[in-house]
Amino acid sequence: YITATTEKYIFPTDELRETLVDFGIHCYNTQKCVTYVGCGFVAVHSVTDGEVTIKLPEKFTVRPLFCKGFTEYETDTITLTMPKHHTYIFELT
């Protein structure tokens, strides 16, 4: 286990991402978005306006939830144009 006390050291986002990848952890996006993946769902929350790309570890059937204008599709990459502070949720099967 690696223990880090944030009071003593603040990880810059890029450094933390690089460390996670070095340990073989799949990082779902390279933007500074909040991303939850688990139990067959992906949720992404944007911190800025712009394009967000979520790279899945394999192909899934992706079904957008609570989103008008999106249809179900099979892919290993989800690309969205998101307004700041907006959240999208997808079901993966």
C-alpha positions as CSV (number, residue, x, y, z in Angstrom):
1,Y,0.0,0.0,0.0
2,I,1.1,3.6,-0.7
3,T,0.0,6.1,1.9
4,A,0.2,9.8,1.2
5,T,-0.9,12.5,3.6
6,T,-2.2,15.5,1.7
7,E,-1.2,17.8,4.5
8,K,2.4,17.1,3.7
9,Y,2.3,16.7,0.0
10,I,-0.1,17.9,-2.7
11,F,-0.1,15.7,-5.8
12,P,-0.4,17.8,-9.0
13,T,-3.1,16.2,-11.2
14,D,-0.6,15.3,-14.0
15,E,1.8,13.7,-11.5
16,L,-0.9,11.7,-9.8
17,R,-2.2,10.5,-13.2
18,E,1.3,9.5,-14.3
19,T,1.8,7.6,-11.1
20,L,-1.5,5.7,-11.5
21,V,-0.7,4.7,-15.1
22,D,2.8,3.6,-14.0
23,F,1.2,1.2,-11.5
24,G,-1.0,-0.2,-14.3
25,I,-4.2,1.6,-13.3
26,H,-6.5,2.4,-16.3
27,C,-7.2,6.2,-16.5
28,Y,-10.4,6.8,-18.3
29,N,-9.8,10.4,-19.4
30,T,-6.9,12.8,-19.8
31,Q,-8.9,15.9,-19.0
32,K,-9.4,17.1,-15.4
33,C,-12.9,15.6,-15.2
34,V,-14.5,13.7,-12.3
35,T,-15.1,10.2,-13.6
36,Y,-16.8,7.3,-11.9
37,V,-16.7,3.8,-13.4
38,G,-18.3,0.8,-11.7
39,C,-21.2,-1.6,-11.4
40,G,-21.9,-1.2,-15.2
41,F,-22.0,2.6,-15.2
42,V,-19.8,5.5,-16.3
43,A,-20.5,9.0,-15.0
44,V,-18.4,12.0,-16.0
45,H,-18.6,15.5,-14.6
46,S,-16.9,18.3,-16.5
47,V,-14.9,21.0,-14.7
48,T,-14.6,23.2,-17.8
49,D,-16.4,23.7,-21.1
50,G,-15.2,21.5,-24.0
51,E,-14.6,18.1,-25.5
52,V,-14.2,15.2,-23.1
53,T,-13.0,11.7,-24.2
54,I,-13.5,8.7,-22.0
55,K,-11.4,5.7,-23.1
56,L,-12.9,2.4,-21.9
57,P,-10.6,-0.6,-21.4
58,E,-12.6,-2.6,-24.0
59,K,-15.6,-2.3,-26.2
60,F,-19.0,-2.0,-24.5
61,T,-22.5,-1.3,-25.6
62,V,-23.0,2.3,-24.2
63,R,-26.4,3.5,-23.4
64,P,-26.8,7.1,-22.3
65,L,-29.1,7.7,-19.3
66,F,-31.1,10.9,-18.9
67,C,-29.7,12.3,-22.2
68,K,-31.8,13.5,-25.1
69,G,-30.4,13.1,-28.5
70,F,-28.0,10.2,-27.7
71,T,-28.6,6.6,-28.9
72,E,-27.1,3.3,-27.7
73,Y,-23.9,2.3,-29.5
74,E,-21.0,-0.1,-29.2
75,T,-17.6,1.5,-28.6
76,D,-14.4,1.7,-26.5
77,T,-14.4,5.5,-26.6
78,I,-17.0,8.0,-25.5
79,T,-16.5,11.5,-26.8
80,L,-18.7,14.4,-25.6
81,T,-18.8,18.2,-25.9
82,M,-19.8,19.2,-22.4
83,P,-20.6,22.5,-20.7
84,K,-18.8,23.4,-17.5
85,H,-20.2,21.6,-14.4
86,H,-22.4,19.2,-16.4
87,T,-22.8,15.5,-15.7
88,Y,-23.5,12.6,-18.1
89,I,-24.2,9.0,-17.0
90,F,-23.9,5.9,-19.2
91,E,-24.8,2.3,-18.7
92,L,-22.3,-0.2,-20.0
93,T,-23.2,-3.7,-21.1
